[in-house]
Amino acid sequence: MSLDEVVEILNRILDNQDAILKILSEGQFKPMSQQVEQTQLGSPKTWQQALEEKNIDVNLLDWTQDESNIMPKKWMGDLWGEVNETLRSFGYTWVKDGKESHWSASGQPMML
């Protein structure tokens, strides 16, 4: 990530700081395990349900108790792209870390 990209992200945060503070002060912030994606019908679902709807077995993944990190149990091949797309819609980012690569809610490598 370039310095210009970092500056742009920080500027966006500063531009939205009032909205961010309002969300935090009103207790609207929820841990990842409680965050849900809204379907077109308006019914909430979890990332696990979203994967199951795409016929992807969640047993291919491990996750931390707080669901802040999700790890593939083995090489996912062509499924990786669809899993990545689904998890990104729930706020996760892929952290490249060799055999320890995983999706993270914070975007940071796991601390073991």
C-alpha positions as CSV (number, residue, x, y, z in Angstrom):
1,M,0.0,0.0,0.0
2,S,1.4,3.4,-1.0
3,L,1.6,6.4,1.3
4,D,-0.9,8.2,-0.9
5,E,-3.4,5.3,-0.4
6,V,-2.8,5.4,3.4
7,V,-3.4,9.2,3.4
8,E,-6.6,8.8,1.4
9,I,-7.9,6.2,3.9
10,L,-7.1,8.4,6.8
11,N,-8.8,11.4,5.2
12,R,-11.9,9.3,4.6
13,I,-11.9,8.3,8.3
14,L,-11.5,11.9,9.4
15,D,-14.3,13.0,7.0
16,N,-16.6,10.4,8.6
17,Q,-15.4,10.7,12.2
18,D,-18.7,12.2,13.4
19,A,-20.7,9.2,12.0
20,I,-18.1,6.8,13.5
21,L,-18.3,8.4,16.9
22,K,-22.1,8.4,16.8
23,I,-22.2,4.7,16.0
24,L,-19.7,3.9,18.8
25,S,-21.5,6.2,21.4
26,E,-24.9,4.7,20.6
27,G,-23.7,1.2,21.1
28,Q,-24.4,0.3,17.5
29,F,-21.0,-1.3,17.0
30,K,-21.2,-5.1,17.1
31,P,-18.5,-7.8,17.3
32,M,-17.9,-9.8,14.1
33,S,-19.9,-12.7,15.5
34,Q,-23.0,-10.5,15.8
35,Q,-22.6,-8.7,12.5
36,V,-24.9,-9.9,9.8
37,E,-25.4,-9.3,6.1
38,Q,-28.9,-8.4,4.9
39,T,-30.3,-10.4,2.1
40,Q,-32.5,-8.9,-0.6
41,L,-35.5,-10.2,1.5
42,G,-34.2,-8.4,4.5
43,S,-33.6,-11.5,6.6
44,P,-30.3,-11.5,8.5
45,K,-27.6,-14.2,7.9
46,T,-24.2,-15.0,9.1
47,W,-21.1,-15.6,7.0
48,Q,-21.6,-19.3,7.7
49,Q,-25.1,-19.2,6.3
50,A,-24.0,-17.2,3.3
51,L,-21.3,-19.9,2.4
52,E,-23.8,-22.7,2.9
53,E,-26.3,-20.9,0.6
54,K,-23.5,-21.1,-2.0
55,N,-23.1,-24.9,-1.3
56,I,-19.7,-24.3,0.3
57,D,-19.0,-26.6,3.3
58,V,-18.0,-24.4,6.3
59,N,-16.1,-27.4,7.6
60,L,-13.3,-26.4,5.2
61,L,-12.6,-23.5,7.5
62,D,-11.5,-23.0,11.1
63,W,-12.2,-19.8,13.0
64,T,-11.2,-18.2,16.3
65,Q,-13.9,-18.2,19.0
66,D,-14.7,-14.5,18.5
67,E,-14.7,-15.1,14.7
68,S,-12.1,-12.4,14.2
69,N,-9.9,-14.7,12.1
70,I,-11.0,-17.5,9.7
71,M,-8.4,-20.0,8.4
72,P,-8.7,-22.5,5.5
73,K,-8.0,-26.0,6.8
74,K,-6.4,-26.9,3.4
75,W,-5.8,-25.6,-0.1
76,M,-9.1,-24.5,-1.4
77,G,-8.4,-24.3,-5.1
78,D,-11.2,-22.7,-7.1
79,L,-13.4,-22.3,-4.0
80,W,-11.1,-19.7,-2.6
81,G,-12.5,-16.9,-4.8
82,E,-16.1,-17.5,-3.8
83,V,-15.2,-17.8,-0.1
84,N,-13.1,-14.7,-0.3
85,E,-16.0,-12.7,-2.0
86,T,-18.4,-13.9,0.7
87,L,-16.2,-13.1,3.6
88,R,-15.3,-9.7,2.2
89,S,-19.0,-8.9,2.2
90,F,-18.9,-9.4,6.0
91,G,-15.9,-7.1,6.4
92,Y,-13.0,-9.7,6.3
93,T,-9.8,-9.1,4.4
94,W,-7.3,-11.8,3.2
95,V,-4.0,-11.6,5.1
96,K,-1.2,-13.3,3.1
97,D,1.1,-15.0,5.5
98,G,2.3,-18.2,3.8
99,K,0.9,-21.3,5.4
100,E,-0.7,-19.1,8.1
101,S,-2.7,-17.0,5.5
102,H,-6.2,-16.3,6.7
103,W,-9.2,-13.9,6.6
104,S,-9.1,-11.2,9.3
105,A,-11.8,-8.9,10.6
106,S,-9.1,-6.4,11.6
107,G,-6.9,-6.9,8.5
108,Q,-4.0,-7.7,10.7
109,P,-2.0,-11.0,11.0
110,M,-3.1,-13.2,13.9
111,M,-1.1,-13.0,17.1
112,L,-0.3,-16.6,18.2
